[in-house]
Amino acid sequence: MSDKAILEINAQKYEFPLKTGTENEVVVDISNLRSLTGGISTLDSGFKNTGSCESAITFLDGEKGILRYRGYSIEELAEKADFLEVAFLLIFGELPTREQRDKFHTDIKAQSVVDEDLKKILEAFPKSAHPMGVLSSLTSALTAFNPSSVNVNSEEDMYKAIVKIMGKFPVLVAWTHRKKQGLPLDYGDKSLGYVENVLKMMFRQPNEEYVQNKVLVDALDKLLILHADHEQNCSTSTVRIVGSSHAGLFASISAGISALWGPLHGGANQAVLEMLEAIKLDGGDTKKYMAKAKDKDDPFRLMGFGHRVYKNFDPRARIIKKAADEVLDDLGIEDPILDIAKGLEQEALKDSYFVDRKLYPNVDFYSGIIYRGMGIPTDMFTVMFALGRLPGWIAQWREMRLNKEPIGRPRQLYVGATERPFLEIDKR
Ligand code: ACO
């Protein structure tokens, strides 16, 4: 293959280098396009063809259904690693030794107390507030209680900020849940593992001892690993672009939480369950909803189906589907919603509308069914996604700052009014 691309505009030829990644992906490097052509830009709405950075964190091949963190397959990590090991891997680049993992956990636990005054902010929210709005606000509020900026040139400073957010974020997640449930706010238990602690902080009743359920711990651990990173998706790009202005880590992550909230992104897990519930209430007629999804005059979409990058099975969906069966089985739950989900999937996989558009179940199609089996309320699903995505956001923010990326600032094609004279108000 040639090592350059040639662009011809008005009979003038411009050359741009091709760059090849470690997995042989090829990009055209257009970083000097405007300077070479005297101000011509590209237009790529939704960034469908545009790489925003070079990254060594996550590789995915949407055609083949491959997902790897730092070179390790998602299947192997979900089976063999725990969430903290995966977090360490994503952020620092290598799987930790036992000593490194234990130290990481100890340092996180040492930072797992949040300022009591944060409770006053939480108290001010109405119970009806969506947990994602509350979580984003509380995360942003952390900046006020931890005002010192991170010196990104100091590994030690970076590390401190990372263990701080890893320690405090689960407390915010648990408090968001407890506030909504009317339960007293609770701190974690330093003797527990990271995931066990999350479950206890969320579900402990004030008048009884909390008993850990290994099935729930393992299921949540797996779900968090599967959600931990997914290269330059909407929320991650948000974290990187906010951080590119040199805004701090907590502020960047708070922005990422807001981006994740939308139903086309992380909010899809809530939307899937609400859709499955609606289908059940409507008599379970999956064919009717398949027809609605295909009708261009109907805004209904089959939530949990389709993906910007995967044009094959989302490998995370395969793992989650299997886990959903196992978890519900272990917990002795028979959920008719799981049957509706499987029915929809079967129909979609043989329907030409979905086949032609390469629409397959994504990570969110089955995750809500597990969350529901675990007793997590529907509007907390996206919060659980955020908890899993936290190490990915941190890793991407850290990489962006260490690579000294410039401030993110896209161009546009202006299509508004050309210059016109101002009209006094009584002449308009
Ligand atoms: N149901 C019905 N039709 C769909 C669906 C769906 N879920 N998804 C895509 N399509 C159709 C579109 O209508 C379009 O059809 P057309 O070519 O006839 O106009 C075609 O498939 C391509 O869809 P786009 O919206 O252009 O694809 P895009 O890459 O922009 O969107 C997205 C991807 C947002 C994920 C989309 O598939 C969708 O809305 N899915 C449902 C929401 C969802 O599950 N989101 C979670 C994604 S995973 C995550 O973020 C964690």
Boltz pocket constraint, residues with backbone or C-beta under 6 A from the ligand:
constraints:
  - pocket:
      binder: B
      contacts: [[A, 263], [A, 264], [A, 265], [A, 266], [A, 268], [A, 293], [A, 294], [A, 300], [A, 301], [A, 302], [A, 303], [A, 304], [A, 305], [A, 306], [A, 307], [A, 308], [A, 309], [A, 357], [A, 359], [A, 362], [A, 363], [A, 364]]
      max_distance: 6.0
